[in-house]
Amino acid sequence: MRIPDAVRIPDAVNTGIRAAVPIDRVIQAAHAYDKVRRWVTGTNGTKMFVEQPLPPVEDLDLLDIDVSNPFLYRQGLWESYFARLRKEAPVHYQANSPFGPFWSVTRHADIIAVDKNHDVFSAEPFIIIGTPPRFLDVAMFIAMDPPKHDQQRQAVQGVVAPKNLREMEGLIRERVREVLDSLPVNEPFDWVRTVSVDLTARMLATLLDFPLEQRHKLVQWSDLGASMEQANGGPSDNDEVFRGMLDAARSLSAHWHDKAARRASGEAPGFDLISMLQADESTKDLINRPMEFIGNLLLLIIGGNDTTRNSMSGGVLALNRFPDQFDKLKANPDLIPNMVSEIIRWQTPLAYMRRVAKKDTILNGQFIRKGDKVVMWYASGNRDETQFERADELIIDRSNARNHVAFGFGVHRCMGNRLAELQLRILWEELLPRFDKIEVVGEPEYVQSNFVRGISKLPVRLTPKPGE
């Protein structure tokens, strides 16, 4: 149904309004608009996705394979779907997806070719397959092209500089020890909630200089921001997303102003993300650009949440599925750094990034038109048999584990990759001396998403080292 002109807001007017109105008012107005839009179009309360059993990939015509289905990972079919595409159609066109037509790029070499070529493949306006609700299409530097991308990324790059990582190592280890020392032994508990979520929340609070007692808010906002149905097939409805974004906007704005006031009163600037944004010429007025403000902070929160959190859980799951590798690890703890890369490859916490062709081009024999959506499936590239021998297995001493594409390539390569690796390394350095066994005692549960390869629940039981 066509939306009447009375409920349309011209883009130029919208841009001006959003620059002049406080951020919480912008989101409230956007929520009201979205409610009217859903009422007028008759889509209020209508879900795009209801889970149905997916067919085996061999039962489908090649043109009907749709790897954007948000239940593909939950139903354990993703490996076979992508394996067929890599073999038969490594650059594959899906014309009838709920998210619109798009190209899937599934081989390692082709993914790198796209990711490194920002002159042909643009990250704008979004890096997810679908489109967020109108007015939640926030601006973030991961979805910008150079030079603006480079300017905004540079403003916060220093927080993960090698010197700062060395200084953070002691704090990360201290917090890991606090969590591990409090874990129950010889009885089941949920590893995701008790370990992965809590450790990630603590690190996010540190990076943002956010109150530690409110750290779980950061994870909640991240989960909402990464679970929008129109964007990636997630389970959250628009009302829930808008309420979460309003809470995030108010809290993060107050935190920004508090940091600015403390600095104005003479407090030395910290080495955290907010202090860096306020100190950089290109981002010091970010609070006056509401959608860029909330977009970039959510980007940093989501980026700091999903990769580390799901690799923490994915590593435990992988070592249970390949117990010979856990034995190898216990016999040689020096393998931990390489194992961290292998876990990230095997798990691939974020399944893809989307680009848009800036001009007509050819990729691996396929003609891609200007304006076409092109999706780089990192999850598939990391299982490419031509790049990784026995690619579906976890092999902790794999010689080329660091060649994974989970962090992307080129100008958009994950800014926090070294921090994620550091956190995972410390976790396993502290786990091994404490526990003889880390057993998965139930089936893992997975999030509904085509973007986040997330584990939502993982029942485990710990057996302490003899004499512990």
VOPAGU-2260 file (C-alpha; in pm, 1 decimal, decimal comma):
REM VOPAGU-2260
SITE   aa  ch    i         X         Y         Z
SITE  MET   A    0       0,0       0,0       0,0
SITE  ARG   A    1     129,6     347,8     -86,4
SITE  ILE   A    2     206,5     575,2     208,9
SITE  PRO   A    3      11,6     902,2     170,1
SITE  ASP   A    4     210,2    1220,3     125,1
SITE  ALA   A    5      75,4    1340,1     459,5
SITE  VAL   A    6     294,9    1093,0     644,5
SITE  ARG   A    7     601,6    1137,5     425,2
SITE  ILE   A    8     893,1    1350,9     538,2
SITE  PRO   A    9    1125,2    1480,6     264,1
SITE  ASP   A   10    1486,3    1373,4     312,7
SITE  ALA   A   11    1620,2    1730,6     310,7
SITE  VAL   A   12    1375,5    1836,0     582,3
SITE  ASN   A   13    1450,8    1520,5     778,2
SITE  THR   A   14    1826,0    1589,9     769,7
SITE  GLY   A   15    1779,4    1943,6     897,6
SITE  ILE   A   16    1541,2    1838,0    1170,9
SITE  ARG   A   17    1770,8    1565,8    1294,8
SITE  ALA   A   18    2063,5    1807,0    1316,0
SITE  ALA   A   19    1872,0    2060,9    1526,4
SITE  VAL   A   20    1662,6    1842,4    1759,2
SITE  PRO   A   21    1797,3    1657,7    2066,5
SITE  ILE   A   22    1874,7    1297,2    1987,9
SITE  ASP   A   23    1607,6    1145,9    2213,7
SITE  ARG   A   24    1342,9    1363,6    2043,6
SITE  VAL   A   25    1465,7    1249,2    1703,1
SITE  ILE   A   26    1419,7     884,6    1801,0
SITE  GLN   A   27    1080,8     947,1    1960,4
SITE  ALA   A   28     962,3    1121,8    1643,2
SITE  ALA   A   29    1104,2     840,3    1432,3
SITE  HIS   A   30     918,1     585,6    1644,0
SITE  ALA   A   31     590,9     776,5    1600,7
SITE  TYR   A   32     647,6     793,3    1225,0
SITE  ASP   A   33     717,9     420,7    1212,2
SITE  LYS   A   34     396,5     341,3    1399,6
SITE  VAL   A   35     195,9     550,4    1153,0
SITE  ARG   A   36     371,8     386,6     858,8
SITE  ARG   A   37     293,0      37,5     988,7
SITE  TRP   A   38     -69,7     131,0    1056,7
SITE  VAL   A   39    -116,1     283,4     710,5
SITE  THR   A   40      50,1      -8,8     531,2
SITE  GLY   A   41    -126,6    -272,8     742,1
SITE  THR   A   42     201,0    -428,9     858,5
SITE  ASN   A   43     171,3    -353,9    1229,3
SITE  GLY   A   44     257,0    -668,4    1423,1
SITE  THR   A   45     327,4    -864,5    1103,3
SITE  LYS   A   46     650,2   -1063,4    1121,8
SITE  MET   A   47     861,8   -1105,4     811,5
SITE  PHE   A   48    1001,2   -1437,7     929,8
SITE  VAL   A   49     835,8   -1737,5    1092,7
SITE  GLU   A   50    1062,9   -2036,4    1129,4
SITE  GLN   A   51     994,0   -2331,1     900,6
SITE  PRO   A   52    1214,6   -2635,1     835,5
SITE  LEU   A   53    1451,2   -2553,1     549,8
SITE  PRO   A   54    1505,1   -2807,8     273,7
SITE  PRO   A   55    1838,7   -2982,7     216,7
SITE  VAL   A   56    2038,0   -2780,8     -33,8
SITE  GLU   A   57    2050,1   -3070,8    -280,2
SITE  ASP   A   58    1670,1   -3047,6    -314,6
SITE  LEU   A   59    1688,4   -2687,8    -441,2
SITE  ASP   A   60    1747,6   -2543,4    -783,7
SITE  LEU   A   61    2060,6   -2333,3    -781,4
SITE  LEU   A   62    1864,7   -2012,5    -843,8
SITE  ASP   A   63    1643,6   -2081,2    -539,6
SITE  ILE   A   64    1924,6   -2099,9    -284,3
SITE  ASP   A   65    1880,8   -1808,5     -42,7
SITE  VAL   A   66    2157,2   -1783,8     214,8
SITE  SER   A   67    1997,6   -1473,2     368,4
SITE  ASN   A   68    1744,7   -1688,7     556,7
SITE  PRO   A   69    1793,0   -1601,9     926,5
SITE  PHE   A   70    1731,3   -1963,0    1037,3
SITE  LEU   A   71    2007,1   -2117,1     827,3
SITE  TYR   A   72    2257,0   -2126,5    1114,7
SITE  ARG   A   73    2007,8   -2234,8    1379,5
SITE  GLN   A   74    1902,7   -2532,3    1166,5
SITE  GLY   A   75    2260,2   -2638,3    1098,2
SITE  LEU   A   76    2235,7   -2612,2     719,8
SITE  TRP   A   77    2465,9   -2321,5     649,9
SITE  GLU   A   78    2776,2   -2529,3     579,0
SITE  SER   A   79    2606,4   -2736,4     307,6
SITE  TYR   A   80    2434,1   -2434,7     149,0
SITE  PHE   A   81    2756,8   -2237,8     119,5
SITE  ALA   A   82    2958,0   -2542,2      11,7
SITE  ARG   A   83    2728,2   -2584,1    -288,0
SITE  LEU   A   84    2754,2   -2216,5    -380,0
SITE  ARG   A   85    3134,4   -2223,6    -356,2
SITE  LYS   A   86    3140,7   -2526,1    -585,2
SITE  GLU   A   87    2874,3   -2437,1    -841,3
SITE  ALA   A   88    2815,8   -2059,2    -823,8
SITE  PRO   A   89    3080,7   -1874,1    -621,0
SITE  VAL   A   90    2929,3   -1541,9    -731,9
SITE  HIS   A   91    2558,7   -1620,7    -704,3
SITE  TYR   A   92    2254,2   -1404,7    -776,1
SITE  GLN   A   93    1944,0   -1436,6    -559,0
SITE  ALA   A   94    1662,6   -1239,7    -721,9
SITE  ASN   A   95    1377,1   -1301,6    -479,1
SITE  SER   A   96    1509,8   -1258,8    -126,7
SITE  PRO   A   97    1286,9   -1087,2     134,4
SITE  PHE   A   98    1567,9    -830,3     149,6
SITE  GLY   A   99    1563,4    -768,7    -224,8
SITE  PRO   A  100    1799,9    -907,3    -488,0
SITE  PHE   A  101    2166,4    -949,1    -403,5
SITE  TRP   A  102    2485,5   -1121,4    -512,5
SITE  SER   A  103    2656,1   -1370,6    -280,7
SITE  VAL   A  104    3036,0   -1386,2    -288,5
SITE  THR   A  105    3140,7   -1709,0    -118,3
SITE  ARG   A  106    3504,0   -1790,3    -204,3
SITE  HIS   A  107    3796,5   -1660,0      -2,0
SITE  ALA   A  108    3983,2   -1495,9    -291,9
SITE  ASP   A  109    3673,4   -1324,2    -432,6
SITE  ILE   A  110    3578,7   -1188,3     -89,2
SITE  ILE   A  111    3921,5   -1028,7     -52,3
SITE  ALA   A  112    3897,4    -884,8    -403,9
SITE  VAL   A  113    3568,4    -712,4    -319,8
SITE  ASP   A  114    3664,5    -601,6      31,1
SITE  LYS   A  115    3986,7    -434,5     -81,1
SITE  ASN   A  116    3830,3    -252,6    -376,7
SITE  HIS   A  117    3633,0      33,0    -220,5
SITE  ASP   A  118    3661,6     228,4    -546,4
SITE  VAL   A  119    3420,5     -19,6    -709,2
SITE  PHE   A  120    3231,6    -162,9    -411,4
SITE  SER   A  121    3088,0      95,1    -171,4
SITE  ALA   A  122    3014,2      33,8     196,4
SITE  GLU   A  123    2741,8     299,6     185,1
SITE  PRO   A  124    2469,6     324,9     298,1
SITE  PHE   A  125    2454,3       0,0     505,3
SITE  ILE   A  126    2668,0    -305,6     568,0
SITE  ILE   A  127    2371,6    -538,4     628,2
SITE  ILE   A  128    2160,2    -707,9     360,8
SITE  GLY   A  129    1834,2    -532,6     441,5
SITE  THR   A  130    1736,1    -180,2     542,1
SITE  PRO   A  131    1682,5     -62,4     901,7
SITE  PRO   A  132    1352,7     107,5     995,7
SITE  ARG   A  133    1331,0     461,5     854,8
SITE  PHE   A  134    1514,1     713,2    1074,3
SITE  LEU   A  135    1709,1     432,7    1242,6
SITE  ASP   A  136    1929,9     426,8     935,1
SITE  VAL   A  137    2202,0     574,6    1152,7
SITE  ALA   A  138    2537,2     685,2    1012,6
SITE  MET   A  139    2845,6     489,4    1117,2
SITE  PHE   A  140    3197,3     495,1     978,7
SITE  ILE   A  141    3197,1     125,4     886,7
SITE  ALA   A  142    2924,2     218,1     634,7
SITE  MET   A  143    3116,7     513,2     492,5
SITE  ASP   A  144    3371,3     531,4     212,8
SITE  PRO   A  145    3700,1     720,5     228,2
SITE  PRO   A  146    3780,3     994,5     306,1
SITE  LYS   A  147    3504,6    1039,9     567,3
SITE  HIS   A  148    3546,0     680,9     686,3
SITE  ASP   A  149    3917,3     732,7     743,1
SITE  GLN   A  150    3869,7    1056,0     938,5
SITE  GLN   A  151    3616,5     911,5    1182,3
SITE  ARG   A  152    3798,6     580,6    1225,0
SITE  GLN   A  153    4124,8     760,8    1293,5
SITE  ALA   A  154    3960,3     947,5    1581,9
SITE  VAL   A  155    3919,7     626,1    1783,4
SITE  GLN   A  156    4194,8     406,6    1639,3
SITE  GLY   A  157    4431,9     496,8    1920,9
SITE  VAL   A  158    4231,0     312,0    2185,0
SITE  VAL   A  159    4350,1     -16,4    2034,5
SITE  ALA   A  160    4704,2      95,7    1958,0
SITE  PRO   A  161    4971,0    -158,4    2066,1
SITE  LYS   A  162    5087,0      55,9    2359,4
SITE  ASN   A  163    4734,9      86,5    2496,1
SITE  LEU   A  164    4670,3    -285,4    2451,4
SITE  ARG   A  165    4979,3    -361,1    2658,7
SITE  GLU   A  166    4849,9    -130,6    2929,7
SITE  MET   A  167    4505,6    -294,1    2919,6
SITE  GLU   A  168    4635,4    -650,4    2942,2
SITE  GLY   A  169    4665,6    -645,3    3319,9
SITE  LEU   A  170    4312,0    -513,0    3366,4
SITE  ILE   A  171    4167,7    -768,4    3123,9
SITE  ARG   A  172    4344,2   -1050,5    3304,9
SITE  GLU   A  173    4222,7    -926,1    3641,8
SITE  ARG   A  174    3862,5    -921,2    3523,3
SITE  VAL   A  175    3890,5   -1263,3    3360,3
SITE  ARG   A  176    4020,0   -1404,6    3687,9
SITE  GLU   A  177    3733,4   -1245,0    3882,2
SITE  VAL   A  178    3475,9   -1410,9    3656,7
SITE  LEU   A  179    3645,5   -1750,5    3638,7
SITE  ASP   A  180    3705,3   -1767,0    4014,8
SITE  SER   A  181    3331,4   -1720,8    4073,7
SITE  LEU   A  182    3215,9   -2001,6    3841,9
SITE  PRO   A  183    3039,0   -2309,1    3978,7
SITE  VAL   A  184    3219,6   -2640,3    3933,2
SITE  ASN   A  185    3081,3   -2989,5    3879,1
SITE  GLU   A  186    2736,1   -2850,9    3798,8
SITE  PRO   A  187    2578,2   -2720,7    3476,1
SITE  PHE   A  188    2550,3   -2349,3    3400,3
SITE  ASP   A  189    2508,9   -2130,4    3091,5
SITE  TRP   A  190    2852,5   -2033,9    2962,5
SITE  VAL   A  191    2714,9   -1758,1    2737,8
SITE  ARG   A  192    2540,2   -1560,6    3009,2
SITE  THR   A  193    2786,3   -1629,6    3291,2
SITE  VAL   A  194    3118,3   -1593,5    3109,9
SITE  SER   A  195    3094,7   -1460,2    2753,3
SITE  VAL   A  196    2838,2   -1186,6    2817,5
SITE  ASP   A  197    2982,7   -1071,1    3148,2
SITE  LEU   A  198    3343,4   -1054,2    3028,2
SITE  THR   A  199    3240,3    -869,9    2712,7
SITE  ALA   A  200    3028,6    -623,4    2909,9
SITE  ARG   A  201    3319,8    -548,3    3142,9
SITE  MET   A  202    3549,9    -476,8    2848,9
SITE  LEU   A  203    3294,6    -254,6    2676,4
SITE  ALA   A  204    3249,2     -52,7    2994,7
SITE  THR   A  205    3625,1      -7,2    3014,2
SITE  LEU   A  206    3656,9     103,7    2651,7
SITE  LEU   A  207    3381,2     361,8    2693,9
SITE  ASP   A  208    3464,2     457,5    3054,0
SITE  PHE   A  209    3100,9     363,0    3119,1
SITE  PRO   A  210    2978,1     287,0    3473,1
SITE  LEU   A  211    3070,6     -75,4    3542,1
SITE  GLU   A  212    2750,8    -139,5    3737,6
SITE  GLN   A  213    2550,0     -53,1    3423,5
SITE  ARG   A  214    2764,8    -263,8    3187,2
SITE  HIS   A  215    2488,3    -505,1    3088,2
SITE  LYS   A  216    2301,2    -215,1    2926,7
SITE  LEU   A  217    2576,2    -204,7    2665,2
SITE  VAL   A  218    2517,1    -568,4    2575,0
SITE  GLN   A  219    2140,2    -516,1    2562,8
SITE  TRP   A  220    2176,5    -223,7    2322,1
SITE  SER   A  221    2417,5    -422,2    2109,5
SITE  ASP   A  222    2179,9    -717,6    2091,1
SITE  LEU   A  223    1891,5    -492,7    1987,6
SITE  GLY   A  224    2097,7    -304,9    1731,6
SITE  ALA   A  225    2203,8    -633,1    1572,7
SITE  SER   A  226    1861,0    -799,4    1571,1
SITE  MET   A  227    1642,4    -576,2    1354,0
SITE  GLU   A  228    1411,9    -787,9    1140,2
SITE  GLN   A  229    1418,2    -569,7     827,7
SITE  ALA   A  230    1795,9    -541,8     846,1
SITE  ASN   A  231    1909,2    -900,1     899,5
SITE  GLY   A  232    1609,4   -1117,3     979,6
SITE  GLY   A  233    1639,8   -1081,3    1356,4
SITE  PRO   A  234    1356,5   -1145,3    1602,2
SITE  SER   A  235    1311,7    -798,0    1752,4
SITE  ASP   A  236    1010,2    -591,0    1655,0
SITE  ASN   A  237    1035,5    -222,7    1569,8
SITE  ASP   A  238     879,6    -100,4    1895,6
SITE  GLU   A  239    1138,0    -292,9    2095,8
SITE  VAL   A  240    1422,4    -159,5    1881,8
SITE  PHE   A  241    1307,1     202,5    1907,1
SITE  ARG   A  242    1266,8     177,6    2286,9
SITE  GLY   A  243    1615,5      31,2    2317,4
SITE  MET   A  244    1767,2     296,7    2093,0
SITE  LEU   A  245    1594,9     570,3    2294,7
SITE  ASP   A  246    1743,7     432,8    2615,0
SITE  ALA   A  247    2086,0     407,6    2449,2
SITE  ALA   A  248    2066,1     760,6    2309,6
SITE  ARG   A  249    1971,8     913,8    2644,7
SITE  SER   A  250    2231,9     719,8    2842,5
SITE  LEU   A  251    2517,0     769,1    2596,9
SITE  SER   A  252    2435,9    1139,1    2549,8
SITE  ALA   A  253    2438,7    1191,0    2926,5
SITE  HIS   A  254    2768,3    1002,2    2945,9
SITE  TRP   A  255    2917,3    1222,0    2670,5
SITE  HIS   A  256    2811,7    1542,5    2847,4
SITE  ASP   A  257    2939,6    1412,1    3181,4
SITE  LYS   A  258    3278,8    1334,4    3029,0
SITE  ALA   A  259    3290,2    1679,3    2865,5
SITE  ALA   A  260    3201,6    1852,0    3194,8
SITE  ARG   A  261    3467,1    1660,2    3385,6
SITE  ARG   A  262    3728,0    1753,2    3129,7
SITE  ALA   A  263    3619,3    2120,0    3135,9
SITE  SER   A  264    3662,9    2122,9    3513,2
SITE  GLY   A  265    4025,4    2014,8    3476,2
SITE  GLU   A  266    4013,3    1635,6    3475,9
SITE  ALA   A  267    4279,8    1486,4    3251,0
SITE  PRO   A  268    4134,4    1325,6    2937,4
SITE  GLY   A  269    4118,3     948,7    2953,8
SITE  PHE   A  270    4238,9     699,6    2696,7
SITE  ASP   A  271    3887,8     577,1    2619,9
SITE  LEU   A  272    3669,3     601,2    2312,3
SITE  ILE   A  273    3459,1     894,2    2435,0
SITE  SER   A  274    3763,5    1101,0    2532,0
SITE  MET   A  275    3921,0    1033,7    2193,7
SITE  LEU   A  276    3609,4    1131,0    2001,9
SITE  GLN   A  277    3585,0    1453,8    2201,8
SITE  ALA   A  278    3951,0    1535,3    2142,8
SITE  ASP   A  279    3956,5    1479,1    1766,5
SITE  GLU   A  280    3879,2    1774,8    1539,9
SITE  SER   A  281    3653,7    1572,7    1307,5
SITE  THR   A  282    3439,4    1421,0    1586,2
SITE  LYS   A  283    3449,1    1665,5    1876,4
SITE  ASP   A  284    3101,3    1791,3    1779,7
SITE  LEU   A  285    2961,6    1442,1    1715,4
SITE  ILE   A  286    2696,5    1494,2    1982,9
SITE  ASN   A  287    2549,2    1765,9    1755,6
SITE  ARG   A  288    2507,4    1512,1    1472,7
SITE  PRO   A  289    2257,9    1280,9    1641,9
SITE  MET   A  290    2243,7     993,8    1393,8
SITE  GLU   A  291    2621,4     987,0    1350,7
SITE  PHE   A  292    2663,6    1001,2    1726,8
SITE  ILE   A  293    2436,2     708,4    1807,8
SITE  GLY   A  294    2545,6     520,6    1495,2
SITE  ASN   A  295    2916,9     532,7    1568,0
SITE  LEU   A  296    2880,1     452,0    1935,7
SITE  LEU   A  297    2653,5     157,7    1855,1
SITE  LEU   A  298    2905,5      44,4    1595,4
SITE  LEU   A  299    3182,7      45,3    1855,3
SITE  ILE   A  300    2959,9    -135,1    2106,4
SITE  ILE   A  301    2836,4    -398,2    1860,5
SITE  GLY   A  302    3186,8    -446,2    1722,4
SITE  GLY   A  303    3322,8    -494,1    2072,7
SITE  ASN   A  304    3041,2    -728,8    2168,9
SITE  ASP   A  305    2969,2    -981,2    1896,8
SITE  THR   A  306    3316,2   -1085,2    1781,2
SITE  THR   A  307    3460,1   -1147,4    2125,9
SITE  ARG   A  308    3149,3   -1279,9    2293,3
SITE  ASN   A  309    3063,1   -1535,7    2026,8
SITE  SER   A  310    3423,7   -1645,2    1986,0
SITE  MET   A  311    3440,9   -1705,3    2361,8
SITE  SER   A  312    3141,0   -1934,6    2333,0
SITE  GLY   A  313    3236,1   -2076,4    1992,4
SITE  GLY   A  314    3577,3   -2182,0    2118,9
SITE  VAL   A  315    3430,0   -2390,7    2398,9
SITE  LEU   A  316    3185,0   -2551,1    2157,2
SITE  ALA   A  317    3455,3   -2621,8    1897,8
SITE  LEU   A  318    3692,3   -2786,5    2145,5
SITE  ASN   A  319    3408,9   -3011,9    2256,4
SITE  ARG   A  320    3329,0   -3111,4    1898,7
SITE  PHE   A  321    3698,2   -3178,4    1833,8
SITE  PRO   A  322    3819,4   -3321,0    2166,3
SITE  ASP   A  323    4154,1   -3427,9    2019,1
SITE  GLN   A  324    4228,6   -3057,2    1976,5
SITE  PHE   A  325    4154,8   -2990,6    2342,5
SITE  ASP   A  326    4399,3   -3268,3    2433,5
SITE  LYS   A  327    4653,9   -3108,7    2200,6
SITE  LEU   A  328    4598,9   -2771,8    2369,4
SITE  LYS   A  329    4642,7   -2908,2    2721,1
SITE  ALA   A  330    4964,3   -3079,1    2611,3
SITE  ASN   A  331    5096,8   -2758,5    2455,7
SITE  PRO   A  332    4948,2   -2431,5    2590,0
SITE  ASP   A  333    5188,0   -2237,2    2366,0
SITE  LEU   A  334    4936,2   -2306,3    2089,0
SITE  ILE   A  335    4686,4   -2061,5    2243,5
SITE  PRO   A  336    4765,7   -1760,1    2019,8
SITE  ASN   A  337    4730,2   -1964,9    1701,2
SITE  MET   A  338    4422,8   -2137,2    1841,3
SITE  VAL   A  339    4259,0   -1798,5    1893,8
SITE  SER   A  340    4288,7   -1724,5    1521,3
SITE  GLU   A  341    4156,6   -2069,3    1438,6
SITE  ILE   A  342    3857,8   -2026,6    1670,0
SITE  ILE   A  343    3772,2   -1694,6    1507,2
SITE  ARG   A  344    3801,2   -1857,8    1163,2
SITE  TRP   A  345    3586,8   -2155,4    1264,8
SITE  GLN   A  346    3319,5   -1946,4    1438,9
SITE  THR   A  347    3321,1   -1633,8    1215,3
SITE  PRO   A  348    3105,3   -1428,7    1455,0
SITE  LEU   A  349    2978,5   -1186,7    1187,4
SITE  ALA   A  350    2873,0   -1381,0     880,2
SITE  TYR   A  351    2904,7   -1110,5     614,3
SITE  MET   A  352    2939,3    -750,3     507,9
SITE  ARG   A  353    2741,3    -592,3     226,0
SITE  ARG   A  354    2866,6    -363,0     -46,9
SITE  VAL   A  355    2698,4    -181,2    -337,7
SITE  ALA   A  356    2855,5    -170,7    -684,5
SITE  LYS   A  357    2948,0     186,5    -778,2
SITE  LYS   A  358    2968,7      95,6   -1145,9
SITE  ASP   A  359    2920,8    -198,5   -1379,0
SITE  THR   A  360    3188,4    -457,7   -1314,6
SITE  ILE   A  361    3276,4    -824,9   -1361,1
SITE  LEU   A  362    3359,5   -1053,5   -1070,0
SITE  ASN   A  363    3466,9   -1412,4   -1133,0
SITE  GLY   A  364    3289,3   -1415,2   -1466,7
SITE  GLN   A  365    2963,8   -1258,9   -1343,5
SITE  PHE   A  366    2842,1    -920,3   -1468,6
SITE  ILE   A  367    2739,8    -700,8   -1175,6
SITE  ARG   A  368    2548,8    -384,8   -1251,7
SITE  LYS   A  369    2592,4     -46,5   -1087,1
SITE  GLY   A  370    2367,1     -32,6    -780,7
SITE  ASP   A  371    2357,7    -409,8    -720,6
SITE  LYS   A  372    2399,8    -532,3    -363,5
SITE  VAL   A  373    2705,1    -754,4    -319,7
SITE  VAL   A  374    2736,2    -960,4      -0,6
SITE  MET   A  375    3074,5   -1094,3     109,1
SITE  TRP   A  376    3003,1   -1408,6     309,5
SITE  TYR   A  377    3295,8   -1425,9     549,7
SITE  ALA   A  378    3146,6   -1738,9     707,2
SITE  SER   A  379    3176,5   -1912,9     371,3
SITE  GLY   A  380    3519,9   -1776,5     285,3
SITE  ASN   A  381    3651,3   -1913,8     612,7
SITE  ARG   A  382    3533,7   -2261,5     511,4
SITE  ASP   A  383    3676,9   -2241,9     157,9
SITE  GLU   A  384    3842,4   -2577,7      90,7
SITE  THR   A  385    4079,7   -2420,2    -161,0
SITE  GLN   A  386    4223,2   -2201,8     115,6
SITE  PHE   A  387    4189,9   -2416,5     429,6
SITE  GLU   A  388    4249,3   -2791,2     429,4
SITE  ARG   A  389    3972,4   -2976,9     617,3
SITE  ALA   A  390    3807,0   -2638,7     648,2
SITE  ASP   A  391    3507,0   -2752,9     856,8
SITE  GLU   A  392    3734,5   -2884,6    1132,0
SITE  LEU   A  393    3898,6   -2693,8    1416,0
SITE  ILE   A  394    4274,0   -2751,5    1392,3
SITE  ILE   A  395    4442,8   -2538,8    1656,5
SITE  ASP   A  396    4791,5   -2562,2    1503,6
SITE  ARG   A  397    4668,0   -2483,8    1150,9
SITE  SER   A  398    4956,3   -2310,9     976,0
SITE  ASN   A  399    4744,9   -2051,5     795,6
SITE  ALA   A  400    4478,2   -1985,8    1058,8
SITE  ARG   A  401    4553,6   -1613,2    1048,9
SITE  ASN   A  402    4450,5   -1601,9     683,7
SITE  HIS   A  403    4084,3   -1600,8     785,6
SITE  VAL   A  404    3856,9   -1323,1     661,0
SITE  ALA   A  405    3646,5   -1282,0     977,3
SITE  PHE   A  406    3791,8    -933,0    1034,0
SITE  GLY   A  407    3757,3    -823,0     672,8
SITE  PHE   A  408    4025,0    -664,1     455,7
SITE  GLY   A  409    4128,1    -324,3     328,7
SITE  VAL   A  410    4022,2       6,7     481,8
SITE  HIS   A  411    3728,7    -154,0     662,7
SITE  ARG   A  412    3930,5    -425,9     837,5
SITE  CYS   A  413    3804,9    -461,4    1195,0
SITE  MET   A  414    3959,6    -189,9    1409,2
SITE  GLY   A  415    3945,1    -397,6    1728,3
SITE  ASN   A  416    4084,9    -724,3    1593,4
SITE  ARG   A  417    4394,2    -717,4    1815,7
SITE  LEU   A  418    4186,1    -640,3    2123,2
SITE  ALA   A  419    3951,9    -930,9    2046,9
SITE  GLU   A  420    4249,1   -1163,9    2006,5
SITE  LEU   A  421    4401,0   -1035,5    2331,1
SITE  GLN   A  422    4083,3   -1102,1    2529,4
SITE  LEU   A  423    4048,1   -1453,0    2388,9
SITE  ARG   A  424    4414,0   -1534,1    2451,9
SITE  ILE   A  425    4393,0   -1424,1    2814,3
SITE  LEU   A  426    4070,9   -1620,1    2867,2
SITE  TRP   A  427    4231,9   -1946,2    2756,6
SITE  GLU   A  428    4554,4   -1872,6    2943,1
SITE  GLU   A  429    4347,1   -1847,3    3259,9
SITE  LEU   A  430    4110,9   -2136,3    3183,6
SITE  LEU   A  431    4373,7   -2404,8    3126,8
SITE  PRO   A  432    4539,4   -2393,6    3472,2
SITE  ARG   A  433    4200,2   -2402,0    3647,0
SITE  PHE   A  434    3994,7   -2666,9    3472,5
SITE  ASP   A  435    4065,6   -3017,8    3355,5
SITE  LYS   A  436    3743,0   -3039,9    3156,1
SITE  ILE   A  437    3505,4   -2785,2    3004,8
SITE  GLU   A  438    3218,6   -3005,0    2889,3
SITE  VAL   A  439    2922,7   -2897,8    2681,2
SITE  VAL   A  440    2631,2   -3082,4    2844,9
SITE  GLY   A  441    2341,6   -2976,0    2621,5
SITE  GLU   A  442    2262,2   -2853,5    2274,9
SITE  PRO   A  443    2369,8   -2496,5    2201,5
SITE  GLU   A  444    2103,9   -2243,0    2105,0
SITE  TYR   A  445    2162,9   -1989,1    1829,3
SITE  VAL   A  446    2036,5   -1638,3    1766,3
SITE  GLN   A  447    1796,3   -1565,6    1481,6
SITE  SER   A  448    1999,3   -1365,5    1232,5
SITE  ASN   A  449    2169,6   -1389,1     896,1
SITE  PHE   A  450    2438,2   -1145,3    1018,4
SITE  VAL   A  451    2542,3   -1250,1    1368,4
SITE  ARG   A  452    2662,2   -1607,3    1402,9
SITE  GLY   A  453    2574,6   -1593,7    1769,4
SITE  ILE   A  454    2532,0   -1858,7    2035,9
SITE  SER   A  455    2257,8   -1757,8    2277,3
SITE  LYS   A  456    2290,7   -2047,3    2522,9
SITE  LEU   A  457    2561,4   -2306,0    2589,5
SITE  PRO   A  458    2517,9   -2538,9    2889,9
SITE  VAL   A  459    2857,1   -2647,7    3028,1
SITE  ARG   A  460    3003,5   -2822,0    3329,3
SITE  LEU   A  461    3352,7   -2751,4    3463,6
SITE  THR   A  462    3579,2   -3007,8    3624,6
SITE  PRO   A  463    3861,1   -2845,3    3822,2
SITE  LYS   A  464    4221,4   -2956,7    3799,7
SITE  PRO   A  465    4309,5   -3223,9    4057,2
SITE  GLY   A  466    4398,8   -3052,6    4383,0
SITE  GLU   A  467    4226,4   -2724,6    4287,0
